[in-house]
């Protein structure tokens, strides 16, 4: 009886908390579906829109407008703008976002010898998927839309293992190769023609809440390559243009343009004779 009473009390607590909040968990699923459908509409082969393709695509845009408006209207805190205004602004901006994404796809294709076609990059590369969703989320972040940009970016994180905050400022022809484990913080700025490999962190030196409105993450200038597992931290850290940052580097101070930064680690190789018949491991 006591256990039953405790469960009833807990059920009442949940009901009160659910009633107090106005955000439905379903908005997360609807956001993911919207992201998938935008991606499909932008990059599906023409064969998927057979007859009257232009009219079919226009009709799909209208359907997505309604979906987006419903999502934004369901958010617990409304933006300073009306949802309809944000939706209209998004679809006006979508052609420009699309052109940026085409350049990103081309940069990935040109930067990866293993890529056999542009469409392979679009269809199969997690780095491109992450960039697509980032560019969508960034628009809504700029519009000060609550929650929705983070729902988008966390969906990309879930799909790809790449975590790009929607507040980051990223230039044209952005290339992510492999990508798993990349983290790009909110106030990061990235120039044009930048290439990142897996495990790169562009982060903050401190995560104190009082620094929320300050520049906490580094600036990466044009034509920079950052190799795997490099960590670059701090809001005052600038990686000068045309620099190369080697793998496993740890950087908290600015470096000038045309720099080459490398982390040196020593590797000792012993011959079988030097091991006296075996190799000892200490764990």
C-alpha positions in Angstrom: 0.0 0.0 0.0 2.8 2.4 0.9 4.6 1.7 -2.4 1.3 2.3 -4.3 0.9 5.7 -2.5 4.5 6.7 -3.3 3.9 5.9 -7.0 0.7 7.9 -6.9 2.5 10.8 -5.4 5.3 10.5 -8.0 2.6 10.3 -10.8 1.1 13.6 -9.5 4.5 15.2 -9.5 5.1 14.2 -13.1 1.7 15.5 -14.1 2.3 18.8 -12.4 5.7 19.2 -14.0 4.4 18.2 -17.5 1.5 20.7 -17.2 3.9 23.4 -16.1 6.0 23.0 -19.2 4.8 23.8 -22.6 7.4 21.9 -24.7 6.3 18.6 -26.1 8.9 15.9 -26.5 7.4 15.3 -29.9 9.0 18.6 -31.1 12.4 16.8 -31.1 11.1 14.1 -33.5 9.4 16.7 -35.7 12.6 18.7 -35.9 14.5 15.6 -37.0 11.9 14.8 -39.6 12.0 18.4 -40.9 15.8 18.2 -41.2 15.7 15.0 -43.1 13.0 16.3 -45.5 14.9 19.5 -46.2 18.1 17.5 -46.9 16.2 15.2 -49.3 14.5 18.1 -51.1 17.8 19.9 -51.6 19.9 16.9 -52.7 17.7 14.1 -54.0 18.4 13.1 -57.6 15.9 14.4 -60.1 14.5 10.9 -60.7 12.7 11.2 -57.4 10.6 14.0 -58.8 9.3 12.5 -62.0 6.5 14.3 -63.8 5.8 18.0 -63.2 8.9 18.1 -61.0 8.9 21.9 -60.5 5.3 21.8 -59.2 6.1 18.8 -57.0 9.0 20.6 -55.5 7.0 23.8 -54.9 4.3 21.8 -53.3 6.9 20.2 -51.0 8.2 23.6 -50.0 4.7 24.6 -49.0 4.3 21.4 -46.9 7.7 22.1 -45.2 6.6 25.7 -44.5 3.6 24.4 -42.6 5.7 21.9 -40.7 8.3 24.5 -39.7 5.7 27.0 -38.6 4.0 24.3 -36.4 7.4 23.5 -34.8 8.2 27.1 -34.0 4.7 27.8 -32.6 5.2 24.8 -30.3 8.3 26.2 -28.6 7.9 27.3 -25.0 9.5 30.7 -25.5 8.6 32.6 -28.6 11.1 34.5 -30.6 11.1 38.2 -30.8 9.7 37.8 -34.3 6.5 36.0 -35.2 7.0 32.4 -36.4 5.5 33.2 -39.8 8.2 35.9 -40.3 11.0 33.6 -39.5 9.6 30.9 -41.7 9.3 33.3 -44.7 12.9 34.6 -44.0 14.2 31.0 -43.9 12.8 30.0 -47.3 14.0 33.3 -48.8 17.5 32.5 -47.5 17.4 28.8 -48.5 18.8 29.4 -52.0 21.9 31.1 -50.5 22.3 28.3 -48.0 22.0 25.8 -50.8 24.8 27.5 -52.8 27.0 27.5 -49.6 26.4 23.8 -49.2 27.3 23.1 -52.9 30.6 24.8 -52.3 31.1 22.8 -49.1 30.4 19.5 -50.9 32.9 20.5 -53.7 35.6 21.3 -51.1 35.1 17.9 -49.5 35.2 16.2 -52.8 38.4 18.0 -53.9 40.0 17.5 -50.5 39.5 13.7 -50.3 41.3 11.4 -52.8 38.9 8.6 -51.8 35.8 10.5 -52.9 34.7 9.1 -56.3 31.9 11.7 -57.0 30.2 14.7 -55.6 27.0 12.8 -55.1 29.0 10.2 -53.0 30.0 13.1 -50.7 26.4 14.4 -50.5 24.9 10.9 -49.9 27.5 9.2 -47.7 29.9 11.6 -46.0 29.0 12.4 -42.3 31.0 15.6 -42.5 28.7 17.0 -45.2 25.6 15.9 -43.3 26.9 17.8 -40.2 27.6 20.9 -42.3 24.2 20.8 -43.9 22.4 20.7 -40.5 24.8 23.3 -39.1 24.0 25.8 -41.8 20.3 25.3 -41.3 20.6 25.7 -37.5 22.9 28.7 -37.8 20.1 30.6 -39.7 17.7 30.0 -36.8 20.3 30.9 -34.2 20.8 34.2 -36.0 17.1 34.8 -35.8 17.3 34.2 -32.0 14.9 31.3 -32.3 14.8 29.4 -29.0 15.7 25.7 -28.6 15.1 24.8 -32.3 18.7 25.4 -33.5 20.1 23.2 -30.7 17.6 20.5 -31.5 19.0 20.6 -35.1 22.6 20.6 -34.0 22.2 17.8 -31.5 20.5 15.7 -34.2 23.6 16.2 -36.4 25.7 15.2 -33.4 23.6 12.0 -33.0 23.9 11.1 -36.7 27.6 11.9 -37.3 29.5 12.2 -34.0 30.3 15.8 -35.0 29.3 18.6 -32.6 29.0 22.0 -34.2 27.3 24.7 -32.1 24.8 26.6 -34.3 26.3 29.9 -33.1 29.7 29.2 -34.7 30.5 31.4 -37.7 31.8 29.3 -40.6 32.9 30.6 -44.0 32.7 29.1 -47.4 34.1 25.8 -48.8 34.3 24.2 -45.4 35.7 20.7 -45.5 35.4 18.1 -42.7 37.2 14.8 -43.5 36.2 11.7 -41.5 34.9 14.1 -38.8 34.1 11.8 -35.8 34.6 13.6 -32.5 35.0 17.1 -33.9 33.7 19.8 -31.4 33.2 23.4 -32.5 32.1 25.8 -29.8 29.5 28.6 -29.9 31.8 31.6 -30.4 34.2 29.9 -32.8 34.9 31.8 -36.1 36.2 29.9 -39.1 37.2 31.5 -42.4 37.0 30.3 -45.9 38.6 27.1 -47.3 39.3 25.5 -43.9 39.7 21.8 -43.5 39.3 19.8 -40.3 40.1 16.2 -39.5 38.6 13.9 -36.9 38.8 14.6 -33.2 39.6 18.4 -33.6 38.4 20.5 -30.7 37.8 24.3 -31.1 36.9 25.0 -27.5 37.0 27.3 -24.5 39.7 27.6 -21.9 37.0 28.1 -19.2 33.4 27.0 -19.0 32.2 29.3 -16.3 28.6 30.4 -16.7 29.5 34.0 -16.2 31.4 33.9 -19.5 28.3 32.9 -21.5 28.1 36.1 -23.5 31.8 36.5 -24.2 34.1 35.3 -27.0 35.3 32.0 -25.5 36.4 30.0 -28.6 39.2 30.4 -31.1 39.3 32.1 -34.5 40.5 30.1 -37.5 41.5 32.2 -40.5 41.3 31.3 -44.2 43.0 28.3 -45.8 43.9 26.6 -42.5 44.3 22.8 -42.2 43.9 21.2 -38.7 44.8 17.6 -38.5 43.4 14.9 -36.2 43.0 15.3 -32.5 44.4 18.9 -32.4 43.0 21.0 -29.6 42.7 24.8 -29.9 41.3 26.7 -27.0 40.5 30.2 -26.0 38.6 33.2 -27.2 41.8 35.2 -27.8 43.5 32.4 -29.8 43.8 33.1 -33.5 45.2 30.6 -36.0 46.7 32.7 -38.8 45.7 32.2 -42.4 47.4 29.5 -44.5 48.7 27.7 -41.4 48.9 23.9 -40.8 48.2 22.5 -37.4 49.6 19.0 -37.0 47.8 16.2 -35.2 47.6 16.0 -31.4 48.7 19.7 -31.1 47.6 21.6 -28.0 47.3 25.4 -28.7 46.2 28.1 -26.3 48.0 31.0 -27.9 47.8 32.7 -31.3 50.0 31.6 -34.1 50.9 33.9 -37.1 49.9 33.3 -40.7 51.8 30.6 -42.7 52.8 28.7 -39.5 53.3 25.0 -39.3 52.6 23.6 -35.8 53.6 20.1 -35.0 53.5 18.0 -31.8 56.6 15.9 -31.5 56.3 12.5 -29.8 59.1 10.1 -29.5 58.7 6.5 -30.8 61.2 3.9 -29.7 61.6 0.8 -31.9 63.6 -2.1 -30.6 64.8 -5.1 -32.6 64.0 -8.7 -31.5 67.6 -9.1 -30.3 67.2 -6.0 -28.1 64.1 -7.4 -26.4 65.9 -10.6 -25.2 63.2 -12.7 -26.8 60.1 -10.7 -25.7 58.6 -7.3 -25.1 57.7 -6.3 -21.6 54.4 -4.3 -21.2 53.7 -2.3 -18.1 50.1 -1.3 -17.6 
